Amino acid sequence: MKYVAGIDVGTSGVKCIIVGENGKVAASQTRTYPVSNPKPGWSEQNPADWWAGTCAAMKAAVEQSGVKASDIAGVSYSGQMHGLVALDESFHVIRPAILWNDQRTEKECEEIIAAAGGLEGLLSYTNNTMLTGYTGGKIVWLKKNEPENYAKMRYFMMPKDYIRFLMTGRICTDVSDASGTGLFDVEKRVWSDKLIGILGLDRAVFPEALESDETAGTVTGQAAALTGLPEGLPAYAGGGDAVIQTTGMGIVKEGTIGFIIGTSGVVSMALDGFGKNAGGKVQFFCNNDKAKWQAFGCQLSSGGSMEWFKNTFHENDSFKVIDAAAAKSPAGSNGVIFLPYLSGERAPHPDPYARGVFYGLSVTTNRGDMARAVMEGVTFGLRETYELILSSKPGMKPADVVSSGGAAKSPIWRQIQADIMGLPVKTLIGAAEGGAYGAAVVAGVGAGLWRSIEHAAEMLTVETVTQPIPENVEIYNKILANYSGLYEDLKDRFRKTAY
């Protein structure tokens, strides 16, 4: 049997897996690393930590699998999107990587939109607005605020691309990750040279953009020794995590909705053809399938909100303890509503000033109510983004939701998702491996193990199905309007009290 390797360079850690051509995961290893927040709203990491974690996790995965190196047919990559990894002429990292959830670039984003001729002008170049998390704003910020580092920069790439570079020596990205820079012509699947010129950026620093299953080099002897992968192994371009995670979830046909609730949260749907992103309300990226696109929205603090809640109120408890407490609270959390804007927000409200809120606390409120409110608040926000995606496809009626990430492991949170969405929620075997499994799928398609991404998706089997509870659906439909109204009531206050 042949196997492929998948690598996912996440925010909290890197996951490396080995997958057989039967679709089963033979090994999975994760290594964690820290995030630095040097100022409020800033988020950075040391790329060397990604590499150390990748080498350790991949070597352990190869050993765990017991697979012969000669039986591994390819490797591919997933990773946190929008990060800026700047390299000098000697391929050394110039400064810590600026991450996807960094909020420092609001002014730069406004300047980019204005330079492009306003929102409609920008959409004509990229089909996306310029969000504070996107790489484009980071490059302009670097040029303005760290001119000495900008002058040194000869290449830039996103996090997964840096790991691929260290494994192969080739500088490139893929079309899905490139879409998340805000400087990419998503319709034509090429860099928007006109926009890059308008902004006065150096086109020479932009990496080549490949389709996800294209060969992007081979594993070097040095990388092979560090990772346990065979020298000369084909490496495929891969994809940004918000897109390739859905590939690993089987979200490859138009009309199926995917929820990914990890540190951030993503609502996503594959599209069979290009479409205009009216008002730039969602994100419209290239799909890992070269004939498709992807519409989605990203919530910045999804599982991250629950992680914060655990660290703050349940430091010595497991998530199972939190789940049990939340399960004792009724739908609606006894009147408590949580707004999950701990790191600002991207979708459905692109607002770097937004902040987290507990609303409706009383003397009877307990930690179980608050835990459930966090789960509900995250899911309400995802539903708002879901409604925006559907507004671009009038008449479409998805039949179910495929859920993955940490929230998919929680029975109570799966039930909350089903009840707030009013749709059955499925989890799939393999999808729990997230972007790493999607990367393995892309590697398998590139290596010829599977005919296509859709063919690979057929291997995924249903693990759980959670049906909505009608009375809870009714309760949540009533609460949704109040939830949405809270942001509208507070958005000006967020800006006035920003620090």
Summary of the structure (lengths in Angstrom):
residues: 499
radius of gyration: 21.5
end to end distance: 56.5
largest distance: 64.3
contacts: 1926
relative contact order: 0.13
helix: 42%
strand: 22%
